[in-house]
């Protein structure tokens, strides 16, 4: 799609981040989870206070995907101690890539993924990793297409429901001049 830009989210954009976070998560997972668990997770993980705190972390960053200045998706990455699990100084975690359902299949997720790769190269990490719900076959295929392989599993709690995430990673190769 033409006119899609990717830019870093500022701490002053927590309301916009909250809106896209809640909407994309709801669109992606509400059909497969109870309303109670969805509400509990959305309220805890995507409150304005929580997102403002995450925006303030030096080893985390959010990026908006914009089409004609409208936010249509976002990326969250973590380095170092901000990573949710591995906390390896030589890795980058893609914690979230979410795109509004109306823009699925239009390469927005790919652009956000490419931004994560660009940042991985800048930080000279050795690998990128992430967790993806085992039931989210669309996302699993996306990451496999981009060279990720499964290396483990972990529990992700959505509300009161413990779910299995597949952990995937991809080595980052550097050009030698």
ZIWOTA-V31365 format. One record per helix or strand of 3 or more residues. SS is the DSSP state (h for helix, s for strand). FROM is the first residue (numbers start at 1). LEN is the number of residues. If there is no record, write none. Layout:
BEGIN
ss;from;len
SS;FROM;LEN
SS;FROM;LEN
END
This chain:
BEGIN
ss;from;len
s;4;5
h;11;22
h;35;11
h;48;9
s;60;8
s;70;10
h;80;3
s;91;9
h;101;3
h;108;16
s;127;7
h;137;9
s;149;10
s;161;11
END
